[in-house]
Amino acid sequence: MNPKIFIGYLFAFLSGLTLGALTGLLLAPTSGEELRGQIRVKADASSQQIKANVGQARQWVTDETAKLQKGKQAGETSDNQ
């Protein structure tokens, strides 16, 4: 799968998840203070999850780039022989 497409789908999914969670919280019958606390907790959890996903995506890109560079170097070595 193309990494740009994957990241786009991941962002869309996480955005929808966040909007759905916020909508659910806003429609729930709770006090304002309690609601703000819940939003803060959810936002922190979402932030941590997004950071983890970005880290995984970054590692994947780094690994794939290294593989491509190794393949290119191996191709150049065999061309020179």
GUKOLKE-78268 format. One line per 3 residues: number of its first residue (from 1); their letters; for each residue x, y, z of C-alpha. Coordinates in pm, 1 decimal, decimal comma. Layout:
! GUKOLKE-78268
NUM) A) X:Y:Z | ... $
This chain:
! GUKOLKE-78268
1) MNP) 0,0:0,0:0,0 | 119,9:348,1:-82,2 | 235,8:516,9:243,0 $
4) KIF) 66,9:847,2:154,8 | -266,8:673,4:104,8 | -222,5:476,9:428,7 $
7) IGY) -142,0:791,4:626,3 | -443,0:965,7:470,4 | -674,5:683,8:571,4 $
10) LFA) -521,9:672,9:918,3 | -570,5:1048,6:964,0 | -929,9:1030,7:839,2 $
13) FLS) -1006,1:740,5:1073,2 | -853,3:911,4:1375,9 | -1028,9:1238,5:1293,8 $
16) GLT) -1364,1:1061,7:1268,6 | -1297,6:874,8:1589,8 | -1213,4:1197,3:1770,2 $
19) LGA) -1516,3:1384,0:1635,3 | -1744,2:1095,2:1727,1 | -1606,6:1080,4:2079,5 $
22) LTG) -1642,3:1455,8:2126,5 | -1997,4:1451,3:1991,8 | -2087,2:1171,7:2230,6 $
25) LLL) -1940,4:1362,5:2521,7 | -2115,8:1684,4:2429,2 | -2453,6:1511,7:2406,9 $
28) APT) -2410,4:1324,0:2734,7 | -2603,4:1460,1:3033,6 | -2309,5:1564,0:3254,9 $
31) SGE) -2198,9:1884,1:3425,5 | -1966,4:2123,4:3243,8 | -1676,6:2057,5:3480,2 $
34) ELR) -1711,9:1681,8:3448,2 | -1743,5:1711,3:3070,7 | -1426,7:1920,9:3044,5 $
37) GQI) -1242,2:1662,7:3251,1 | -1362,7:1382,1:3025,4 | -1262,5:1577,3:2714,7 $
40) RVK) -917,4:1641,1:2862,2 | -868,8:1271,2:2936,9 | -988,0:1166,5:2589,9 $
43) ADA) -773,1:1431,7:2421,9 | -465,5:1316,4:2612,0 | -533,5:952,3:2522,4 $
46) SSQ) -591,4:1043,9:2156,8 | -273,5:1250,1:2151,4 | -70,8:958,6:2286,2 $
49) QIK) -226,3:719,8:2033,1 | -156,4:958,5:1745,6 | 205,4:999,6:1859,4 $
52) ANV) 244,0:621,6:1873,2 | 93,5:581,2:1525,4 | 314,1:855,2:1382,4 $
55) GQA) 616,6:688,6:1540,8 | 522,9:356,4:1382,3 | 467,2:519,8:1044,4 $
58) RQW) 799,1:703,7:1070,4 | 978,4:378,5:1156,9 | 812,4:201,0:864,4 $
61) VTD) 922,3:476,2:624,9 | 1276,2:462,2:764,1 | 1287,6:82,9:724,6 $
64) ETA) 1150,4:93,2:370,9 | 1393,7:368,2:273,4 | 1684,1:164,8:410,3 $
67) KLQ) 1568,1:-140,7:212,5 | 1546,9:64,1:-106,7 | 1890,8:212,6:-50,1 $
70) KGK) 2041,2:-132,6:10,6 | 1876,0:-261,9:-305,1 | 2005,0:34,5:-503,5 $
73) QAG) 2357,8:-11,1:-370,0 | 2346,9:-382,8:-445,7 | 2231,6:-302,0:-799,8 $
76) ETS) 2512,8:-49,7:-846,9 | 2768,9:-300,3:-718,3 | 2653,8:-571,8:-959,0 $
79) DNQ) 2648,2:-318,9:-1248,1 | 3008,1:-220,1:-1180,2 | 3138,0:-578,3:-1192,2 $
